[in-house]
């Protein structure tokens, strides 16, 4: 089945899970997602503002019934404290990428200009390359990558999506 | 919820709190605090400190002959008693041998606590002798598991393990104890409560959804109750019966729901699913409301999901929210302890008469029962189970292995009591029957316990005859011997051009085998010997084995081919 871009975006959910910060918790989550065949596009995890609680953000593709199962199955893990679906408009979504791009003395200026337009930063320089740091929505990063491809990309690293609700409300707030 | 209506023995406190104990002693203290009386286990190097400590505690240790049997026996014990079953094994192969038994318990939501030895913490991750990552291996087949790296955490891990195993949707929990943690010392204090931020099982159902469900029931002309293992687990048979009688609602059962509603009750219309009776499957296709209670609506129960109860609305009651809407679309979901939810539903008032619907069902059943049983020279397996039912008045605990005999045992015995049919329904584990029967008998010594096995499954754990004898466990064994892996042979007959390959079993002389283990045994080769054989078995003290030499190509009917709708059943 061929899906339009809008359908794809609609089928893509940003889930945030709060996890007990115990050894092996990430393994439990990832093992669950794999064995039940869920389609994970990105997954990122780090500390939250609460002691002993990690915050995991993942992008899952699937229709509503699949997403409902993902959420319920995550809740069955004893060390998963809370799961929220942050898929509405009131969310700030970001990804960070580092790009190492071929740059000679003659192309360096143009690359710096492109990075600037994308509100990227040059964070490292070498004789034949530059490293660009960029944050933003995935599409913005995709677009920058396309633009600098003709210079020759040596390396890319992307963090995967993180997300946070706008306004006072938060996914961790309800927990306390 | 396992906490309701169970008789838990008084906690035992032999050692004054705050004494300094080693990890092994702390684990034993925890077992006493949790009311454990018996462990099924097999020792080995990494668990020796635990066994050293165990010797000083008033806990019965049943030494099995293979760790798989320890897990099955703990499972059988749990199913028979409603209490947590405990099994113990050493690290490495001891732990991996538990895996099939743990998975069996997981698929059927049995409260089992497995304790394994592990290599000392400093040797973990170095491929040490008998080292295996058992918490990693059992991750997908336990409700939760623990690798305890500090002796100070042993008591808490044990407390949480039992809490998790028994509450909410029960399930197996594994506690892995490295040898140095078993030997290290710490002040002992057993926690009185657990703090698990991410674990809060729902108990009472949502009141609004219960009211909506009651309204649907009142409006239904052709409602059905479909009960599953959850009703047995919650001991909610009484509440289910009240609801069924109040609304004159026929009751059907999944394989593992059997027993929670009396099989002889006029509203009981039998087993549904792949090998369900035809009138039950027919009722499902015709009904306008299904009240599914404590069932995960597995593929063996529903057949093709798109055709399941095609004309019906569905009310689904289960303690595990993830089961609701997983396989079958639901109109009213109710998450909660099925016992409390059924009680609340009955209070809403769902009285109804439904004479036409009940008359239809009665007629379908009568039509089905008119078809005569097939007879030939061999012993009829259906007749064997029927005779056992007649002689034991439906009061025995029937523990089966997996295969054709399992379905004959489900179809031909009239289960009157909760948890009186014990069987591996989800994982379908051959080798389950004998060790699970041992566990059931030890848990329920006053009950007549029968292991009903085929010749394939019995041979998978036949070494447990030695355990049965050593423990003096009065387990009766009915062996239905057809010289085949009968269920697979049946599939080959029906769906693979009758090419019998890899299914013929040249068995031993089972009477001699039993005799060598010290188990009195008889062989039955004619239908007219069945009754006398059961009389002999039931009046003989201690374990016995009766081998019934049955028709080699007898089939289980009806059968719904895998992936087909329940209406596509094949009848013999």
Boltz contact constraints between the chains, C-beta under 6 A:
constraints:
  - contact:
      token1: [A, 31]
      token2: [B, 139]
      max_distance: 6.0
  - contact:
      token1: [A, 35]
      token2: [B, 140]
      max_distance: 6.0
  - contact:
      token1: [A, 72]
      token2: [B, 321]
      max_distance: 6.0
  - contact:
      token1: [A, 72]
      token2: [B, 322]
      max_distance: 6.0
  - contact:
      token1: [A, 73]
      token2: [B, 322]
      max_distance: 6.0
  - contact:
      token1: [A, 76]
      token2: [B, 322]
      max_distance: 6.0
  - contact:
      token1: [A, 78]
      token2: [B, 144]
      max_distance: 6.0
  - contact:
      token1: [A, 78]
      token2: [B, 196]
      max_distance: 6.0
  - contact:
      token1: [A, 78]
      token2: [B, 198]
      max_distance: 6.0
  - contact:
      token1: [A, 78]
      token2: [B, 199]
      max_distance: 6.0
  - contact:
      token1: [A, 79]
      token2: [B, 198]
      max_distance: 6.0
  - contact:
      token1: [A, 80]
      token2: [B, 198]
      max_distance: 6.0
  - contact:
      token1: [A, 81]
      token2: [B, 197]
      max_distance: 6.0
  - contact:
      token1: [A, 81]
      token2: [B, 198]
      max_distance: 6.0
